[in-house]
């Protein structure tokens, strides 16, 4: 579909619903829900009428505290047609965290499901937000809520869907994306219809996105990349989306759906690679490579994207050798998710590609990546001072990332400015690069955090990959609860660290490490919801272990 004739995402939705009327649009893995595009559009009209009947106006916001399920897509699309902005609350949020984002957004309505009802009601009942109605999917015994099935009945007689949708402009707020909060409370990134439509046009051109293909929605919709890839892309291109409410089930769902488009942060690409290598014993080639792709469910894959965190070049190289043209992208919530991306037919491994069409990227002081274009956010919600810090007078977004361009104009991200390690001897190093080498050098290593700022040498905190560690324990007769202290495990990890060190400069090499007994999970003490390291929190939590590595 063309994005040039439509100014808003709602207009694109209506064009797609007409062009792909009988084609599949939304489904659940068990087939209990299977909506065509015209069925999807009808549900959007009904829910929009209900939301309007509850008082939702142009410029208002709606909070969606939902897992990945068809109702999210319907609710979000309904809100956008009214000129309201739907935003997502991370499923793992506590009531306190939810209260911050819901209150900051000024949400008028909160849509949730039974598993999140308790914290959602706590947010409403705290009385510090603007939330009135709480709409609950499925059955709810709470008398103070409205059931999703009852929502269409809230419509007022004579509601004019077309008039409300026609009043929406490209400058209207489409959504809020709350940043992961690695350095403080999450900030609400304000993204307009114009931001998204401009980005969709550029990405469709760069990636050659086809119409009518299959995708899986499985990551939190609170993350800009997932919302872009499995909500806005399908709206423009008429895709069929299978929703996966449990992210841990994704590896089993991929072979069932056989997606033609797939996005993931590096971790899943790393785990799937490790599984192939473990089962084949070596890099499969020819018929074995084709069989490996069929087993994973990627035999029909046409567009493959990795982003949200740095991806080790070895991982990208592996997938290319297997026949998957994995494209690494770079961006942030403030750039509507993307600023640069590798063209599928001209990938330069180790880079994040050249700037998108109509997006300017240059390097500022100390090599900081600066971005300007129609994809750059309106600003942070309720934070004019933070907005002024991020956006200069000429419209350049200061990303906080350090980068460099190669001779072909492809960007390479070195690290975050604030995360660069400067050793006691004054040597500058990228911890992300060191950690990437560690994670790709041994199948037992799940997460790694390199420490070395103002220190004489680098050390690492390492966690074991749960799946690989369980298989290793079974194969070596090791009790699962002793893995972190077992000599055989430590020798295996030590070999991986030494392997990584052979690919690192002497000053970058990891001299000592410790294996932690617990896994790090998304939105836990150590990782953000998008699996980025919370370095300050890690340093504080594991201060004793770190000091022990430097003792003597």
C-alpha positions, -999 to +999 in steps of 0.1 A: +000+000+000+011+036-006+017+058+024+019+090+004-019+095+000-027+092+037-018+118+064-028+098+094-026+062+105-064+061+108-067+070+071-041+043+062-062+018+083-094+026+063-076+023+030-061-011+040-094-024+053-110-016+020-082-031-001-078-062+020-113-066+032-116-104+031-079-111+039-068-123+074-059-095+098-058-106+134-058-141+149-049-160+181-027-191+180-056-214+189-078-198+162-104-187+187-102-153+172-097-149+135-106-115+121-105-104+085-097-068+077-133-059+072-141-076+105-113-058+122-126-025+108-161-032+121-148-039+156-128-007+155-159+013+147-179-003+175-152+002+201-146+038+189-183+045+193-182+031+229-151+050+238-166+082+225-197+074+246-175+072+277-164+107+269-131+101+251-122+133+231-096+143+206-064+149+224-072+125+253-052+095+262-061+058+268-040+034+289-038-002+276-025-026+303-027-057+281-007-086+269-004-093+232-039-100+220-063-089+193-081-065+216-051-043+219-050-037+182-087-029+181-086-006+211-055+013+198-070+017+163-103+028+178-086+055+199-066+068+169-097+073+148-111+096+176-079+117+176-070+102+210-037+085+218-035+050+231-004+040+250+007+008+266+017-001+302+044-028+304+028-061+316+054-064+343+048-031+359+038-028+395+009-006+406+034+022+416+051+020+382+017+020+364+006+050+384+035+070+372+029+065+335-009+065+337-008+097+358+019+114+336-002+106+304-034+119+320-052+088+308-090+091+309-098+054+303-078+023+313-083-010+294-069-041+310-074-078+315-080-100+346-043-108+352-035-070+355-068-060+371-054-058+407-027-032+400-049-014+375-076-009+401-049+002+426-039+029+401-075+041+397-083+040+434-051+058+444-069+090+432-038+105+417-047+099+381-074+111+357-087+075+351-124+071+352-138+040+336-117+008+338-126-016+309-118-053+315-114-079+288-131-112+295-154-116+325-149-094+355-166-098+389-156-063+400-187-041+401-167-010+395-155-019+360-170-021+326-167-054+306-152-051+271-182-068+256-204-040+270-183-012+255-202-009+221-234-004+241-220+028+256-222+045+222-245+076+220-273+076+193-261+093+161-224+089+168-206+100+135-175+078+132-165+093+098-167+129+111-146+121+141-120+103+120-119+130+094-111+156+121-078+139+130-047+155+116-011+145+111-001+167+140-023+149+164-007+128+191-008+091+181+008+074+210+031+078+240+061+055+244+075+055+279+113+050+278+128+021+297+140+042+326+177+032+328+186+066+343+154+076+361+117+075+359+104+067+324+098+097+301+068+099+279+079+102+242+052+120+223+048+105+188+024+120+162+005+105+132+030+125+110+060+109+128+047+074+121+035+080+086+068+096+076+088+067+091+066+040+075+072+055+041+109+056+046+111+021+060+088+006+034+111+020+008+144+008+024+132-027+034+109-033+004+081-044+027+055-066+009+018-064+014-003-092+029+024-112+047+024-130+081+039-116+113+038-124+150+031-099+177+049-111+208+069-083+225+053-057+248+035-030+228+049-005+252+081-008+232+082+013+201+098-014+179+070-039+185+043-013+180+059-003+148+066-037+135+034-056+143+008-029+146+016+001+123+033-019+096+003-043+093-020-013+092-002+001+061+005-032+044-025-054+052-005-080+071-019-110+090-009-108+127-009-137+151-008-125+187+013-143+213+003-133+248+032-152+264+066-142+251+082-174+264+061-194+239+075-176+209+100-203+199+072-229+197+048-205+178+072-196+150+070-230+133+032-229+135+029-194+119+059-195+096+062-157+097+073-138+066+084-108+087+101-111+121+116-087+145+134-094+178+161-078+200+194-098+198+187-122+226+162-144+207+184-144+175+213-155+198+193-183+215+180-196+182+215-196+168+228-215+198+201-241+194+210-247+158+247-250+166+240-273+195+218-297+174+240-297+143+274-296+160+286-271+134+274-245+109+248-263+087+251-259+050+230-267+019+201-291+027+211-291+063+207-253+064+173-254+048+162-281+072+174-260+102+153-230+089+123-253+085+127-266+120+129-231+135+099-219+113+119-194+093+117-211+059+092-185+046+110-155+062+113-125+038+122-096+061+142-101+093+151-073+117+173-071+148+174-040+170+167-024+204+202-033+215+236-040+199+238-073+181+271-092+180+284-094+144+289-131+147+252-135+152+243-115+121+269-134+102+255-167+112+220-159+100+233-146+067+252-178+062+220-197+069+201-177+042+184-151+064+193-115+055+191-102+090+191-064+090+204-045+120+186-012+127+194+018+150+170+041+166+152+050+198+117+059+210+126+095+203+131+087+166+099+067+164+120+036+166+144+039+136+169+063+122+192+040+102+188+005+088+208-019+067+193-024+032+185-062+029+204-065-004+234-045+009+240-053+045+273-043+061+277-065+091+289-047+122+270-015+112+234-003+116+232+009+081+229+043+064+203+069+074+167+064+062+155+085+033+144+119+046+163+114+079+195+133+086+222+118+108+255+135+117+281+133+144+284+160+170+309+166+198+327+135+210+311+116+181+276+118+195+249+107+170+225+135+161+193+129+143+169+153+125+138+145+105+100+141+104+104+110+125+118+128+155+094+131+184+073+162+194+090+161+228+087+146+262+053+148+279+052+173+308+090+177+307+100+209+288+134+210+303+142+174+293+129+182+259+151+212+255+181+190+266+173+164+239+163+187+210+184+217+201+173+249+185+180+235+150+159+204+156+187+180+161+180+151+186+210+145+208+209+107+212+236+102+238+251+074+216+286+075+202+289+065+165+312+066+135+305+064+097+323+041+074+334+050+038+300+040+025+280+062+049+269+033+071+267+041+108+284+020+135+273+026+171+302+025+196+283+028+229+264+052+251+284+083+260+276+077+297+285+040+295+320+042+280+345+026+302+376+047+309+402+025+327+425+037+354+452+041+327+429+064+307+419+039+280+384+043+265+364+011+259+329+000+249+314-024+275+287-034+250+313-046+225+331-067+252+298-081+264+288-091+229+320-110+225+314-128+258+278-138+249+288-153+215+318-172+227+301-198+248+266-213+248+264-213+287+267-175+289+233-158+291+240-122+302+273-104+309+281-071+324+316-057+320+330-036+348+362-016+345+355+022+348+384+038+367+398+003+374+431-013+365+415-040+344+381-054+333+360-080+351+326-094+343+295-105+360+281-135+341+247-153+343+240-187+328+216-192+300+187-212+317+181-236+287+217-242+279+227-246+315+199-271+321+210-292+292+247-290+303+237-300+338+218-330+326+247-341+303+273-338+330+253-351+360+254-317+378+228-307+403+209-277+388+212-257+421+250-260+421+257-249+385+271-215+394+297-230+417+305-262+398+341-266+386+331-281+353+307-252+346+333-227+356+359-243+333+334-241+304+327-204+310+364-197+315+371-212+281+344-190+266+359-159+283+394-168+269+379-173+235+363-138+237+396-123+248+413-135+217+390-111+197+395-082+220+424-057+224+446-063+254+432-034+273+396-047+267+402-082+278+383-096+308+408-106+335+384-121+361+347-131+362+321-144+386+291-166+378+260-154+395+235-180+407+204-163+394+191-154+359+185-118+349+150-112+335+133-084+316+122-056+338+140-070+368+166-055+390+193-058+363+174-054+329+150-030+315+118-043+299+137-042+265+166-062+279+191-033+283+215-035+312+207-013+342+244-007+348+241+016+378+217-008+395+239-038+387+270-021+401+252-013+433+235-046+438+266-067+431+291-043+448+304-071+470+310-095+441+327-068+421+351-058+449+360-094+454+371-096+418+395-067+424+407-078+458+444-085+459 
